Amino acid sequence: MDIDFDVKHGLEGVAVAISSISYIDGEKGKLVYRGFEIEDLVENSHFEETAYLIWFSSLPNENEIDFITSMLAKKRTLPKKIIEMMKSFPKNAHPMGVLRSVVSLLGMYSKKDSSTLENAINLTAKIPTIIAYWYRIKNNLPLIPPKESLKHSENFLYMMFGEIPKHSDLFDKALILHLEQGMNASTFASTVTASTLSDIYSIITTAIGTLKGPLHGGANEKVLNMFKEIKSVENVEPYIYTLISNKEKIMGFGHRIYKTYDPRAKILKHWIKDLFLKDNVEYFEIALKVEEIVIKEFKEKKIFPNVDFYSGILYNYFNIPSEFFTTIFAMARIVGWTAHAMEYRKNNRIFRPRSIYNGPKGLKYKEVKGVE
Ligand code: SDX
């Protein structure tokens, strides 16, 4: 007898775990990490300290911050064999495809008995190196090895460009904004992998593959490409109204939970506005015009800018190419992914939902094939 199930499309409104890592108030546009509002953390903290908070559920003391900072700094280098393999990759490979593949390769070189936390720190330390090395290899530039003396965020920019740009503190804060967001698609997918007790490299390969999609982390790259296509503020209206009349999704807008302005987008916009007043920040005026139209046209559906709408303008300001934007998202969200994997496993149960069958029944092979 068929059990009566109702399908929750896209799992809307379905809770799959109890978690103390983050809280989202979608109506008020609030994001809280382990009890701290995101505005408080970006104002006062930095990447290493907030990563510790997400992993260990409390802010670190001096010794603990030294521990996490030195652990992350010491584990930045990649095995030589992997660097050689990266040099053989096709130069037009997408950075998210390279990241997904190299994380899988790292799994072949990892110590089998290391704990999930050790692997989480190891991957958090190495992902920036993978991204920066791919940028250098793809552009036929010499590799710039990591510097242990630099902070996590500064070291990434140094490995990319050989120097630390002005306002690099904003890049560090942007990573804090992307650390964690509850059961988003890539965190959910990787928690499913974690629930089978698979290894951390498989868990994170799942996450990276899921984040790559344009409806999720891949949107930030699409947003900047949209700005490049629009070219000038004068072109915004015809461009956006064409998308609207074609019923196309406008990248960087909408959210399953936030039914008001995404607090992260609000913070990024504020920083970019300050920067814009001081320095030439490309595309900001175009973004403001796009936002004005979309918010007006989609008021009933409560569609507002999400984190991906403004993040690319900041990354572009740091000369990071748009095809690398989603890898920046991944280099932060590795902390949330690994925190959820460790938390879920404390009360693990394998994910195994149902599907409702609507296909044929009672078919007979010989009758269908018309044979005796
Ligand atoms: C991230 O979950 C997270 O927290 C994700 C994230 C994180 O930190 O992990 O916040 C990061 O992924 C942000 C989202 C980045 N993606 C985009 O910017 C792509 C564009 N956005 C949409 O595809 C969409 O808004 C989603 C994917 C973000 C949310 O999808 P939902 O909740 O399934 O919403 P939906 O597609 O069911 O839309 C509801 C209605 C529809 O209209 P109707 O069919 O009811 O008439 O709103 C419309 C949609 O057409 N709509 C949009 C729109 N987003 C929703 N219309 C135009 N442009 C959009 N961007």
Boltz pocket constraint, residues with backbone or C-beta under 6 A from the ligand:
constraints:
  - pocket:
      binder: B
      contacts: [[A, 10], [A, 178], [A, 180], [A, 181], [A, 183], [A, 184], [A, 185], [A, 214], [A, 215], [A, 216], [A, 217], [A, 219], [A, 247], [A, 248], [A, 249], [A, 250], [A, 251], [A, 252], [A, 253], [A, 254], [A, 255], [A, 256], [A, 257], [A, 301], [A, 303], [A, 306], [A, 307], [A, 308]]
      max_distance: 6.0
